[in-house]
């Protein structure tokens, strides 16, 4: 099946045509500028692909949030109160559906990436698991009994509270909460704390930064693990490049769980694992969204 | 349909026969003593009910945890590492299924109560919501897309971390974590902090205790709300008897969410509501477990 995928990100919008991470027939990245111009370039990409390669059955959009996902809401398909300048109350689904005339699926970037790691990546075969990405920001998507969570909106897991590590008085960088998980452990937080990006750290500072990162990610994961009981935690994003982050993270999580509920699986190496799909997780997840919306649309499949 | 229900609790085991909270034909409460004697009394109750009123289609068990819920596990149907003396590694499902010869459903008390509030109580008509009970301990069950969460075990939401309120150096009462949500806000924590039970407090102490309780419950709910995006939060348990707890809790949650993700629904009175079913929530939920296991068992329905 020939599907389209859009992943909107803070710096670029990835568009592709295909049916899975191993079946991509066209791909482009558009810099994230003003919404109108950026979306116009997205439309041009797909119009050219349709003209040259034939029609698409459906398109999926995986976007940074917050998003309005309630189908009955007048702003369904919109980004809502985004901290990204100019991108609050931007309609993503409408222009794409109306201009290209195909069913459009829509979800958060992390929900899409979770679905994608579940189908093709590190969570294959599981039905209840977590995907967390720690890059400039922190977000996570949970798959519960095979489905992502859509309740009153969608999860915002980067904003859970985490206790400060002993002696750490860093105020955090979250514009809403200061020292939530994102405020303490995102790439932006590392940069604010150390005065340089994670990639530029070395020596003692790199060791100290990695230990702190592991401790704060573990503190956030403790809350997510106690609330969603995942079979596995898959972690992606730039901070996973910190050396030895994973063993430190496993040790920190074991410590903060403090022997409760005493599941040996929580301490196993296969409980916390790196993501497999890298930057393709989001766009490939958008292909799943496209496929699902097609399956729900009469005459599409 | 004639179903059986068992809710095991810290002080008593409630057993009933019926099909819903308004259709209970027999009920008893057995003091929670040693496991063997207690379970023997449960079996006698159901054997007498079968002899006098006819066979049961299935029985549901809603239990304090932690529980082994993985059907493929050799200890499926057991309580696992319970802090309750004598009740670790007790098989609940086996004796009841083998002695009474009916299909047996099994889940945590809070998962069962969540299902029950969803069918007959304060969460009717919703598919993604939370039930939290704050009594001697704190536990919560989430319904996500109509189903409770079963991953690697089940949620243990009472053990999420909560930041201390300014100036509060109370160490908490959780034997594992000290100052987790349960350690700071359970009935046991209130008793340890104030030297008397919540019901015995009055005057300034009652006001102060209620404000603290609202603040800590809100801190825990913030994490649960960011992780599960519930359409509603239903709260039961003894501490809901604290005067004006609900308005204070709504105000504290609004404060800790800090305007993110700016959903007006989070501040509405119908977002955080009292449970409707009271002590019947768990046993009535066990009837739902019984019905569901019957629906999965050939020849039962």
Interface residues (C-beta under 8 A of the other chain):
Chain A: X65 X66 X80 X81 X128 X129 X142 X144 X145 X147 X149 X150 X151 X152 X153 X154 X155 X156 X157 X159 X160 X161 X162 X163 X176 X177 X219 X222 X223 X224 X226 X227 X228 X229 X230 X231 X256 X258 X259 X260 X261 X262 X263 X265 X266
Chain B: X65 X66 X80 X81 X128 X129 X142 X144 X145 X147 X149 X150 X151 X152 X153 X154 X155 X156 X157 X159 X160 X161 X162 X163 X176 X177 X219 X222 X223 X224 X226 X227 X228 X229 X230 X231 X256 X258 X259 X260 X261 X262 X263 X265 X266
